[in-house]
Amino acid sequence: MIKMNKQTMVFLILTLVTVTAHSEDSLYQQLGGKPAIEKITKHLLDRLLNNEKINFLFKETERDDLHIKIVDQICMETGGPCKYEGLDMVEAHSGMNIKYSEFDIFVEDFILAMEDAEIPFRLQNKVLAIFAPMREDVSYE
């Protein structure tokens, strides 16, 4: 049997409570809430609009409007209080003829934007797992 003093036992209990509480947080909360999502989105748009490989896809887009829509969508999809009220992904990208390779470039910029915002790798993967299935809705071969 392991003997523990009172301080060690209190420390272990507090650690368990903290870990349990953190694991029950929504992905939205784990990311850092709306301020973190705003930061990710700013970095993402900076990258996308300056990426010569895909910035033509955004030439008809108003940056501030796109920023709001992306923030709302990430917020909602990660369990936050926001409500995304834009078009669904099929409607929003209909007629744009986005290729898989262009979608993949978007994802690369999204990952770099999350790194810029100092989002931990494990949380990046959780976010990507939510949005990766949208590839089929947005792009083709």
N, C-alpha and C positions, 0 to 999 in steps of 0.2 A: 504494500500500500504506500502511495506517495503522500508524504506529509507536506502540507503547505501552511505558511503563516497566513494570517488574516489579510495582509496587504496583497499577497500573491493571489489569493482567492478572489478578492475584490477586483483586481486587475483583470483576471481571466474572465470573470463574469461580465465586466464592462466591455471587454474585447468581443466576447460572444454577442452581446447585445448590439454593439456597433456593427459588427459584420452582418448579423441577421437583419438589422434595420436597413443597412446599405443594400443588401441583396434584394430587399423588397421594394426598393426605390424603382420608379419607372425609368426607362432608358432616358427619357426627357430629363429627369432629375439627375441621373448619373452623368449626363453630358454637361450639366451646369445650367439647365433651364434656358429660357429665351435669350439671355445675354450671350451664351455660348453659341446658340443656333444663329443668332444675328452675326456673330463673328465668323462662323463657318461660311455663312452665305455671302458676306462681304468678300472674303478671300476667294470663294468659288467664283463669284461674278468677276472679280478682278482677273482671275486666271482665264475664265472662259472668253471674256471680251477681248483679251489680248492674245488668245491662242489662234494663230493664223490658220490652223488646221480645221477649226470648227466655228470661229467667230461669225462667219457668214450666216450661220443658223440663227443668230440673234440680231441680225441687222434691222428687223422690223419690230424689235422688242424694246419697250420702255424699261430701262434698268430699275427704276424705283418700284414699278409695278411687279416686275419679275422677282425682285428682292422680297417683297411682301408675300408673294405667292409661294416662293420656295421656303421662307421662314415658316409660314403657316402650315405647309405640307409636312416639313420635317418635324415641326412641333407636334402636330396631330398624330403623325405616324409613329412617333416615339412615346406616345402616351401623355403628351402635354395638353393644356387646356385650350389650345387654339382650334379653330375650325377652318379647314381648307375649303374655300368656296370656288376654286377655279374649275376649269374643265377637267374631266378625267384624262388620263394620259393618252388614250387613243384619240380622243377629240382634239386635245391640245396640240398633238403632233401630226395630225392627219394632213396629208399632202406635202409634208416637209421632206419626204424621202430620205430620212435619216438612216444611214447605213450602220450596221453593227460596229464597224470600225470607228465611226464617229461617236457612237454611244460609248464605246470603250475609252475613247479619249476624254469624254465628259467624266467618266468614272475616275480616270487617272487624275483629272483636275480636282474632282470631289475629294479623293483621298489626300491629295496635296493640300487642299484647303483645310481639311480636318487636322492634318499635321501642323499647318500654319497656326491653327487655333489651339494647338497643344492638346488635342483629344487623344486619350490613350488608345493604343492599337486594338485592345480587346473591345472597346466601345465602337471604334471605327468599324470593326467587323460586324457588330450588331446592327449598326446603321446600314451598312451595305447589304446585309441579309434582308432587310426590309425593302430596299429599293432595287436590288438586283433583278427580281422577277419582272420589273417594269420594262426590262430590255425588250421583251417581245411586244409590248404595247407601243413602244416608241420607235422601234427600228425594224429594219428588214436586212436580209443577207448583207 
